[in-house]
Structures are given as C-alpha cells and as structure tokens.
C-alpha cells in the first residue's frame, strides 16, 4: 500500500465501500459473499493506521475520520442484515448486536475524552468482524451439508455469530462502564468498595486493574 502511494484516508474509504457491498449482499441473502467483503473491508481498516504510522501521516483528523467511518460501516452492515431478517425474530438479535456494538465503541470514546484509556473487554471491532465475517462465509456450506432439507434456508452460523455478538457486546459495554467509573472514583480520591466475595475481589483486582 505504501509503494502504491495509497493514503490512510483512502484505505479507510475503500474499507467503507466494501462494507457497503457487504451490507448489500447481506440484504439480498448472499451471505458468503457478504462475509468475504466484510473480512476484506476490515483488513483495509486494519492497514490504514499502520500505513499512517509508517509514512508519518498520523493526525487527529485522520483518526477521527477512521473512527466515524467505522461506525458508518457497521451501521450499513447491520442495516443489510436487518433488511434480510425484517420478518424474522432474528431482527431483534440484529438490533441488539448493533446497539451493543455501538455502546462498546462509545464507552471507549467517552473514556478517552476524559483521559481514561479503555481497551478492556471482548468483542471489539476486530473480533466482531472476524466472528460475523467467518460465520457468514461458512454458513452456506454448513447449511448445505447439515440441513439441506430445511426450507426456506436458515443461515445457522450467521445467526449464532449475531447472538454471540449481541450478548458479548452488552457484557463488554457494561464491563467498560464499571471500569471507567472505578477509575474516575480513584482519580477523585474515592476508595472503591471491596466485594464481599473473595472470588469477586480477586476478579475485580485482576480484570478491573484495581
């Protein structure tokens, strides 16, 4: 990418355009192709920051553009899934995964805005791309092999990935919220209340860095 003189913002834009394609194919039920475009688009998104650092083009405006376009990309993908599942119970799972994903990103951004680096927890954007992308790529052959008689076809692996994302993003968002609140209280001189349970106390010290 550096030899091709591709700028970080161009890579971010290309990743977003691929996400639009992924959302379109999700909406039309072509989950395998949608998964591939999601993975490739996510790869572009990983490289934009590396190219920026290697070429000395890091900037606050570039980081802001990257973050905003990531949110747009996720919204387009979930919109495609919501369109496909508009008459199914899976629609509620898609909405939950979208809300959870947004809150995972928001809690980190809000933490950064008050000077607290919050990268803790699971189901960050790379994990979400991998689970949904890989699940969608393998969903059609999985369905074809194990459930060929089911009509209309059900994309079991994609649904499983969405359920996992919905659950884990909410857990991560709540986890980050607790983490940031405890950090704020400590910075203000307030001593956090210790859990009564030895196990909870151990987990709090280990995972909340307190």
C-alpha positions in Angstrom: 0.0 0.0 0.0 2.9 2.4 0.8 4.6 1.6 -2.5 1.3 2.2 -4.3 1.1 5.6 -2.5 -2.3 4.9 -1.1 -3.1 7.3 1.7 -4.6 6.1 5.1 -7.8 8.0 4.4 -8.2 6.3 1.0 -7.8 2.9 2.7 -10.4 3.9 5.2 -12.8 4.9 2.4 -12.1 1.7 0.5 -12.9 -0.3 3.6 -16.2 1.6 4.0 -17.1 1.0 0.3 -16.5 -2.7 0.8 -18.7 -2.6 3.8 -21.5 -1.1 1.7 -21.1 -4.1 -0.7 -21.2 -6.4 2.3 -24.4 -4.8 3.6 -26.0 -5.1 0.1 -25.2 -8.8 -0.2 -26.5 -9.4 3.4 -29.7 -7.7 2.4 -30.0 -9.9 -0.7 -29.3 -13.1 1.2 -25.8 -13.8 -0.3 -24.2 -14.4 3.0 -21.0 -16.0 1.8 -20.0 -13.1 -0.5 -21.1 -10.6 2.2 -18.8 -12.3 4.7 -15.8 -12.1 2.3 -16.4 -8.4 1.7 -16.7 -7.8 5.4 -13.4 -9.5 6.1 -11.6 -7.7 3.2 -13.1 -4.4 4.2 -12.0 -5.0 7.8 -8.5 -5.8 6.6 -8.3 -2.4 4.9 -9.4 -0.8 8.1 -6.5 -2.5 10.0 -4.0 -1.3 7.5 -4.9 2.4 7.4 -3.5 3.0 10.8 -0.3 1.1 10.0 0.2 3.0 6.8 -0.3 6.3 8.6 2.3 5.4 11.2 4.8 4.1 8.7 4.5 7.2 6.4 4.3 9.7 9.2 0.8 10.7 8.3 -0.8 10.2 11.6 -3.2 13.0 12.6 -6.2 13.7 14.8 -8.3 14.4 11.8 -7.4 11.1 10.2 -8.1 9.2 13.5 -11.4 10.9 13.8 -12.3 10.1 10.1 -11.4 6.5 10.6 -13.5 6.2 13.8 -16.6 7.8 12.2 -16.3 5.7 9.1 -16.0 2.6 11.2 -19.4 3.4 12.8 -21.0 4.1 9.4 -19.6 0.8 8.1 -21.1 -1.2 11.0 -24.4 0.6 10.6 -24.6 -0.3 6.9 -23.8 -4.0 7.5 -26.4 -4.2 10.3 -28.9 -2.4 8.1 -28.4 -5.1 5.4 -28.9 -7.8 8.0 -32.0 -6.1 9.4 -33.5 -5.8 5.9 -33.0 -9.5 5.3 -34.4 -10.5 8.7 -37.2 -7.9 8.8 -39.9 -10.6 9.1 -38.0 -12.8 11.5 -37.2 -13.0 15.2 -33.6 -12.6 14.2 -34.3 -8.9 13.6 -34.3 -8.3 17.3 -30.9 -10.1 17.6 -29.5 -7.8 14.8 -30.8 -4.7 16.6 -29.3 -5.9 19.9 -25.9 -6.6 18.3 -26.0 -3.1 16.7 -26.8 -1.4 20.0 -24.2 -3.4 21.8 -21.5 -2.7 19.2 -22.3 1.0 19.3 -22.0 1.0 23.1 -18.7 -0.8 23.1 -17.2 1.9 20.8 -19.0 4.7 22.7 -17.7 3.7 26.1 -14.2 3.7 24.9 -14.5 7.0 23.1 -16.1 8.6 26.1 -13.4 7.2 28.4 -10.7 8.6 26.0 -12.5 12.0 26.2 -12.0 12.2 29.9 -8.4 10.8 29.9 -9.1 7.2 30.6 -7.7 4.6 28.1 -10.3 1.9 28.0 -9.4 -1.0 25.7 -10.5 -3.7 28.1 -13.2 -6.3 27.4 -14.1 -8.5 24.5 -15.9 -8.1 21.2 -14.1 -5.1 20.0 -14.4 -4.2 16.3 -11.7 -6.7 15.0 -13.4 -9.5 16.9 -16.9 -8.5 15.6 -15.6 -8.5 12.0 -14.0 -11.9 12.4 -17.0 -13.6 14.1 -19.6 -12.2 11.8 -17.4 -12.5 8.6 -16.2 -16.0 9.2 -19.6 -17.2 10.4 -21.2 -15.8 7.2 -18.6 -17.3 4.9 -19.1 -20.8 6.3 -22.8 -20.5 7.0 -24.0 -21.5 3.4 -21.8 -24.7 3.2 -22.7 -25.6 6.8 -26.4 -25.3 6.0 -25.9 -27.2 2.7 -24.1 -30.0 4.4 -26.1 -30.5 7.6 -29.5 -29.1 6.9 -30.1 -29.4 3.1 -33.8 -30.2 3.6 -34.7 -27.1 5.6 -36.8 -24.6 3.6 -36.5 -21.7 3.4 -32.8 -21.9 4.1 -31.6 -20.9 7.5 -28.1 -19.4 8.0 -27.3 -21.0 11.3 -23.7 -19.9 11.7 -24.5 -16.3 11.0 -27.4 -16.3 13.5 -25.1 -17.9 16.1 -22.5 -15.2 15.4 -25.1 -12.5 15.8 -26.3 -13.9 19.1 -22.8 -14.2 20.4 -22.1 -10.6 19.4 -25.3 -9.3 20.9 -24.5 -11.0 24.3 -20.8 -10.2 24.4 -21.0 -6.6 23.3 -23.5 -5.8 26.0 -21.3 -7.5 28.6 -18.3 -5.6 27.3 -20.1 -2.3 27.3 -21.2 -2.8 30.9 -17.7 -4.0 31.9 -16.1 -0.9 30.4 -18.7 1.3 32.1 -17.8 -0.2 35.5 -14.1 0.0 34.7 -14.3 3.7 33.8 -16.4 4.6 36.8 -14.0 2.9 39.2 -11.1 4.7 37.5 -12.9 8.1 37.9 -13.6 7.4 41.5 -10.0 6.5 42.2 -8.8 9.7 40.5 -11.1 11.7 42.7 -9.8 10.1 45.8 -12.8 7.8 46.4 -11.9 4.3 47.5 -13.9 1.7 45.7 -16.0 -0.6 47.9 -14.4 -4.0 48.0 -16.6 -7.0 47.1 -17.6 -9.3 50.0 -16.8 -12.5 48.0 -13.2 -13.5 47.8 -13.7 -14.6 44.2 -15.3 -11.3 43.1 -12.5 -9.5 44.9 -9.9 -11.5 43.0 -11.7 -10.9 39.7 -12.1 -7.2 40.4 -8.3 -6.7 41.2 -7.3 -8.8 38.1 -9.7 -7.6 35.4 -10.6 -4.1 36.6 -6.9 -3.2 37.4 -7.9 -2.0 40.9 
